Amino acid sequence: MHRINRDMLRVELAVTLKTALTRHKELLRAKRLPHESDALSDALAVAILDLVDCDSRAVVQTETYGYSAHGPRQGKWGIDEPSP
């Protein structure tokens, strides 16, 4: 197991978005109905999820540590939780 650094993830996301936009070109055209423009958002979200959360990768989150003015506060890697 190894950590994926931000630069590598950024490159992979950029490629995924570019190919997703190419595959769903028709959704980029101006639509009159709100639900039609939501189809592009959904297609992009699925493309990103397929990249980040798949058979060989997992998304992990730290535990909740305390509360802030805006609700529960997530811990930080290397401070509240050991770095993965």
FIKOLZA-1660 file (N, C-alpha, C; in steps of 0.1 Angstrom, whole numbers, plus 5000, padded with zeros to 4 digits):
% residues 84
   i   px   py   pz ch aa at
   1 5009 4988 5000  A  M  N
   1 5000 5000 5000  A  M CA
   1 5009 5012 5000  A  M  C
   2 5005 5022 4992  A  H  N
   2 5013 5035 4992  A  H CA
   2 5003 5046 4990  A  H  C
   3 5008 5058 4995  A  R  N
   3 4999 5070 4993  A  R CA
   3 5001 5076 4980  A  R  C
   4 4991 5081 4974  A  I  N
   4 4991 5088 4961  A  I CA
   4 4993 5102 4964  A  I  C
   5 5004 5108 4959  A  N  N
   5 5006 5123 4962  A  N CA
   5 4996 5131 4954  A  N  C
   6 4995 5144 4958  A  R  N
   6 4985 5153 4952  A  R CA
   6 4988 5156 4937  A  R  C
   7 5001 5157 4933  A  D  N
   7 5004 5159 4919  A  D CA
   7 4999 5148 4910  A  D  C
   8 5002 5136 4914  A  M  N
   8 4998 5124 4906  A  M CA
   8 4982 5124 4906  A  M  C
   9 4976 5126 4917  A  L  N
   9 4961 5126 4917  A  L CA
   9 4956 5137 4908  A  L  C
  10 4962 5149 4908  A  R  N
  10 4958 5160 4900  A  R CA
  10 4959 5157 4885  A  R  C
  11 4970 5150 4881  A  V  N
  11 4971 5147 4867  A  V CA
  11 4961 5136 4863  A  V  C
  12 4959 5126 4872  A  E  N
  12 4949 5116 4868  A  E CA
  12 4935 5122 4868  A  E  C
  13 4932 5131 4877  A  L  N
  13 4918 5138 4876  A  L CA
  13 4917 5146 4863  A  L  C
  14 4927 5153 4860  A  A  N
  14 4927 5161 4848  A  A CA
  14 4924 5153 4835  A  A  C
  15 4931 5141 4834  A  V  N
  15 4929 5132 4823  A  V CA
  15 4915 5126 4823  A  V  C
  16 4910 5122 4835  A  T  N
  16 4897 5117 4836  A  T CA
  16 4886 5127 4832  A  T  C
  17 4888 5139 4837  A  L  N
  17 4878 5150 4833  A  L CA
  17 4878 5153 4818  A  L  C
  18 4890 5153 4813  A  K  N
  18 4891 5156 4798  A  K CA
  18 4885 5145 4790  A  K  C
  19 4887 5133 4794  A  T  N
  19 4881 5122 4786  A  T CA
  19 4866 5121 4789  A  T  C
  20 4862 5124 4801  A  A  N
  20 4847 5124 4804  A  A CA
  20 4840 5135 4796  A  A  C
  21 4846 5147 4795  A  L  N
  21 4840 5158 4788  A  L CA
  21 4840 5154 4773  A  L  C
  22 4850 5147 4768  A  T  N
  22 4850 5144 4754  A  T CA
  22 4839 5133 4751  A  T  C
  23 4837 5124 4760  A  R  N
  23 4827 5114 4759  A  R CA
  23 4812 5119 4760  A  R  C
  24 4811 5130 4767  A  H  N
  24 4797 5136 4770  A  H CA
  24 4796 5150 4764  A  H  C
  25 4802 5151 4752  A  K  N
  25 4801 5165 4745  A  K CA
  25 4787 5170 4744  A  K  C
  26 4778 5162 4741  A  E  N
  26 4764 5166 4739  A  E CA
  26 4758 5173 4751  A  E  C
  27 4763 5169 4763  A  L  N
  27 4758 5175 4775  A  L CA
  27 4764 5189 4778  A  L  C
  28 4774 5193 4771  A  L  N
  28 4780 5206 4773  A  L CA
  28 4772 5217 4766  A  L  C
  29 4764 5213 4756  A  R  N
  29 4755 5223 4749  A  R CA
  29 4745 5229 4759  A  R  C
  30 4742 5242 4757  A  A  N
  30 4733 5248 4766  A  A CA
  30 4719 5241 4766  A  A  C
  31 4715 5238 4777  A  K  N
  31 4702 5232 4779  A  K CA
  31 4692 5241 4785  A  K  C
  32 4679 5239 4782  A  R  N
  32 4669 5248 4788  A  R CA
  32 4664 5242 4801  A  R  C
  33 4664 5229 4803  A  L  N
  33 4658 5223 4815  A  L CA
  33 4669 5220 4825  A  L  C
  34 4667 5223 4838  A  P  N
  34 4677 5221 4848  A  P CA
  34 4682 5206 4849  A  P  C
  35 4672 5197 4848  A  H  N
  35 4676 5183 4849  A  H CA
  35 4685 5178 4838  A  H  C
  36 4685 5185 4826  A  E  N
  36 4694 5181 4815  A  E CA
  36 4708 5185 4818  A  E  C
  37 4710 5197 4824  A  S  N
  37 4724 5201 4827  A  S CA
  37 4729 5193 4839  A  S  C
  38 4721 5187 4847  A  D  N
  38 4725 5179 4858  A  D CA
  38 4731 5166 4853  A  D  C
  39 4728 5162 4841  A  A  N
  39 4734 5149 4836  A  A CA
  39 4749 5151 4834  A  A  C
  40 4754 5162 4830  A  L  N
  40 4768 5164 4829  A  L CA
  40 4775 5163 4843  A  L  C
  41 4769 5169 4853  A  S  N
  41 4775 5168 4866  A  S CA
  41 4775 5154 4871  A  S  C
  42 4765 5147 4868  A  D  N
  42 4764 5133 4872  A  D CA
  42 4775 5124 4865  A  D  C
  43 4776 5127 4852  A  A  N
  43 4786 5120 4844  A  A CA
  43 4800 5123 4849  A  A  C
  44 4803 5135 4852  A  L  N
  44 4817 5139 4858  A  L CA
  44 4819 5133 4871  A  L  C
  45 4809 5133 4880  A  A  N
  45 4810 5127 4893  A  A CA
  45 4813 5112 4892  A  A  C
  46 4806 5105 4883  A  V  N
  46 4808 5090 4881  A  V CA
  46 4823 5088 4876  A  V  C
  47 4827 5096 4867  A  A  N
  47 4841 5095 4862  A  A CA
  47 4851 5097 4873  A  A  C
  48 4849 5106 4881  A  I  N
  48 4859 5109 4892  A  I CA
  48 4858 5098 4902  A  I  C
  49 4846 5093 4906  A  L  N
  49 4845 5082 4915  A  L CA
  49 4851 5069 4910  A  L  C
  50 4850 5067 4897  A  D  N
  50 4856 5055 4891  A  D CA
  50 4871 5056 4892  A  D  C
  51 4877 5068 4892  A  L  N
  51 4891 5069 4893  A  L CA
  51 4896 5068 4908  A  L  C
  52 4889 5075 4917  A  V  N
  52 4894 5076 4931  A  V CA
  52 4889 5064 4939  A  V  C
  53 4877 5059 4938  A  D  N
  53 4872 5048 4946  A  D CA
  53 4869 5036 4937  A  D  C
  54 4879 5028 4935  A  C  N
  54 4877 5016 4927  A  C CA
  54 4883 5004 4933  A  C  C
  55 4885 4993 4925  A  D  N
  55 4889 4981 4931  A  D CA
  55 4903 4981 4937  A  D  C
  56 4912 4991 4932  A  S  N
  56 4925 4991 4937  A  S CA
  56 4928 5003 4946  A  S  C
  57 4918 5012 4948  A  R  N
  57 4920 5023 4957  A  R CA
  57 4908 5025 4967  A  R  C
  58 4911 5031 4978  A  A  N
  58 4901 5034 4987  A  A CA
  58 4902 5048 4993  A  A  C
  59 4891 5054 4996  A  V  N
  59 4892 5067 5002  A  V CA
  59 4890 5065 5017  A  V  C
  60 4899 5071 5025  A  V  N
  60 4898 5070 5039  A  V CA
  60 4897 5084 5045  A  V  C
  61 4891 5085 5057  A  Q  N
  61 4889 5097 5064  A  Q CA
  61 4892 5096 5079  A  Q  C
  62 4897 5106 5085  A  T  N
  62 4901 5105 5099  A  T CA
  62 4888 5105 5107  A  T  C
  63 4889 5101 5120  A  E  N
  63 4878 5102 5129  A  E CA
  63 4874 5116 5132  A  E  C
  64 4862 5118 5138  A  T  N
  64 4858 5131 5142  A  T CA
  64 4864 5134 5156  A  T  C
  65 4870 5145 5157  A  Y  N
  65 4876 5150 5169  A  Y CA
  65 4871 5163 5173  A  Y  C
  66 4861 5163 5182  A  G  N
  66 4856 5176 5187  A  G CA
  66 4846 5182 5177  A  G  C
  67 4843 5195 5181  A  Y  N
  67 4833 5202 5173  A  Y CA
  67 4838 5216 5171  A  Y  C
  68 4834 5222 5160  A  S  N
  68 4837 5236 5157  A  S CA
  68 4823 5243 5156  A  S  C
  69 4824 5256 5153  A  A  N
  69 4812 5264 5152  A  A CA
  69 4803 5259 5140  A  A  C
  70 4809 5251 5131  A  H  N
  70 4802 5246 5119  A  H CA
  70 4798 5232 5120  A  H  C
  71 4800 5225 5132  A  G  N
  71 4797 5211 5133  A  G CA
  71 4809 5203 5137  A  G  C
  72 4808 5190 5135  A  P  N
  72 4819 5181 5138  A  P CA
  72 4832 5184 5131  A  P  C
  73 4843 5183 5138  A  R  N
  73 4856 5186 5132  A  R CA
  73 4863 5173 5129  A  R  C
  74 4867 5171 5117  A  Q  N
  74 4875 5159 5113  A  Q CA
  74 4889 5161 5118  A  Q  C
  75 4895 5150 5122  A  G  N
  75 4909 5150 5126  A  G CA
  75 4919 5153 5114  A  G  C
  76 4931 5155 5117  A  K  N
  76 4941 5158 5107  A  K CA
  76 4951 5146 5107  A  K  C
  77 4956 5142 5095  A  W  N
  77 4966 5132 5094  A  W CA
  77 4979 5137 5099  A  W  C
  78 4986 5129 5107  A  G  N
  78 4998 5133 5113  A  G CA
  78 4997 5140 5126  A  G  C
  79 4985 5145 5129  A  I  N
  79 4982 5152 5142  A  I CA
  79 4973 5143 5151  A  I  C
  80 4961 5141 5146  A  D  N
  80 4951 5133 5154  A  D CA
  80 4952 5119 5151  A  D  C
  81 4956 5116 5139  A  E  N
  81 4957 5102 5134  A  E CA
  81 4971 5100 5128  A  E  C
  82 4977 5088 5129  A  P  N
  82 4990 5086 5122  A  P CA
  82 4988 5087 5107  A  P  C
  83 4998 5092 5100  A  S  N
  83 4997 5093 5085  A  S CA
  83 4995 5079 5079  A  S  C
  84 4987 5079 5069  A  P  N
  84 4985 5065 5062  A  P CA
  84 4997 5060 5055  A  P  C
% end
